[in-house]
Amino acid sequence: MARRGDARAFSIDTIRARDVVPSPVVDLSTYKTFRFEREGRLLRASFNQPETLNAIDRVAHEELARFFTELAVDPLTDVVILSGVGRACYAARYRFSI
């Protein structure tokens, strides 16, 4: 079984088919605090709680942890852009760094 990152040969038809098929790993409809938009292999994940300035509460924290756990083995996503809806994002004691 090929692992993520392994060099594989793809035809253009394989890539197109993978871009339109929902991920067998990440069910984006189960998330309550995020809004998602997909463009091919890029996934935009936005915190969608503008009324609280996208504060990371317990539910958002649990969903964020689950999202990245599932995403690590998602064969349909190569790039994630994490943002927030509204005028502020991550108004909480949490700090993100790379």
PEUR-V853492 format. One record per residue. N is the residue number from 1. RES is the residue in three letters. PHI is phi in degrees with one decimal (NA if undefined). OMEGA is omega in degrees with one decimal (NA if undefined). Layout:
n | res | phi | omega
N | RES | PHI | OMEGA
N | RES | PHI | OMEGA
//
This chain:
n | res | phi | omega
1 | MET | NA | 179.0
2 | ALA | -74.2 | 177.1
3 | ARG | -102.5 | 178.3
4 | ARG | -56.5 | 179.8
5 | GLY | 97.1 | 177.3
6 | ASP | -67.4 | 177.6
7 | ALA | -71.0 | 179.3
8 | ARG | -137.4 | 177.1
9 | ALA | -89.9 | 178.5
10 | PHE | -125.7 | 169.3
11 | SER | -93.0 | 179.0
12 | ILE | -61.5 | 178.4
13 | ASP | -66.2 | 177.7
14 | THR | -64.2 | -178.9
15 | ILE | -65.1 | 179.1
16 | ARG | -62.0 | -179.8
17 | ALA | -64.2 | -179.9
18 | ARG | -67.7 | -178.0
19 | ASP | -73.6 | -177.6
20 | VAL | -104.2 | -179.6
21 | VAL | -86.6 | 177.4
22 | PRO | -59.6 | -179.0
23 | SER | -64.5 | 176.4
24 | PRO | -75.3 | -174.9
25 | VAL | -105.0 | -173.8
26 | VAL | -102.9 | 175.2
27 | ASP | -94.6 | -173.8
28 | LEU | -67.1 | -178.8
29 | SER | -74.4 | -178.0
30 | THR | -87.7 | -176.8
31 | TYR | -89.3 | -178.3
32 | LYS | -99.5 | -173.6
33 | THR | -104.6 | -178.6
34 | PHE | -123.5 | 169.5
35 | ARG | -120.3 | -175.9
36 | PHE | -121.0 | 172.4
37 | GLU | -137.5 | -179.8
38 | ARG | -114.7 | 171.6
39 | GLU | -128.3 | -177.3
40 | GLY | 60.5 | -176.5
41 | ARG | -96.5 | 177.2
42 | LEU | -99.8 | 179.3
43 | LEU | -123.0 | 174.6
44 | ARG | -96.0 | 177.8
45 | ALA | -114.5 | -177.0
46 | SER | -117.5 | 170.5
47 | PHE | -61.3 | -174.4
48 | ASN | -120.7 | 176.0
49 | GLN | -134.9 | -174.7
50 | PRO | -62.7 | -179.8
51 | GLU | -66.1 | 177.2
52 | THR | -111.7 | -175.7
53 | LEU | 57.1 | 178.2
54 | ASN | 58.6 | 176.1
55 | ALA | -60.4 | -178.5
56 | ILE | -88.0 | 177.9
57 | ASP | -89.0 | -177.3
58 | ARG | -59.2 | -178.8
59 | VAL | -63.9 | 179.3
60 | ALA | -62.5 | 179.3
61 | HIS | -63.0 | 179.1
62 | GLU | -64.3 | 179.0
63 | GLU | -67.4 | 178.3
64 | LEU | -63.1 | 178.0
65 | ALA | -63.5 | 179.2
66 | ARG | -65.1 | -178.9
67 | PHE | -58.3 | -177.8
68 | PHE | -71.3 | 175.2
69 | THR | -65.8 | 178.9
70 | GLU | -67.9 | -177.7
71 | LEU | -63.5 | -178.5
72 | ALA | -59.7 | 179.9
73 | VAL | -117.3 | 179.6
74 | ASP | -76.4 | -177.3
75 | PRO | -77.0 | -175.3
76 | LEU | -102.1 | -176.8
77 | THR | -124.2 | 176.2
78 | ASP | -109.8 | -176.0
79 | VAL | -132.5 | 175.7
80 | VAL | -124.3 | 171.7
81 | ILE | -108.7 | -178.9
82 | LEU | -103.2 | -177.8
83 | SER | -147.0 | 178.7
84 | GLY | -137.4 | 177.7
85 | VAL | -87.0 | 177.3
86 | GLY | 99.4 | -172.2
87 | ARG | -88.0 | -179.4
88 | ALA | -145.4 | 179.4
89 | CYS | -141.1 | 176.8
90 | TYR | 65.6 | 177.2
91 | ALA | -80.3 | -178.1
92 | ALA | -159.8 | 179.4
93 | ARG | -79.1 | 179.6
94 | TYR | -78.2 | 178.0
95 | ARG | -131.5 | -178.9
96 | PHE | -101.3 | 174.3
97 | SER | -141.5 | -179.8
98 | ILE | -111.4 | NA
//
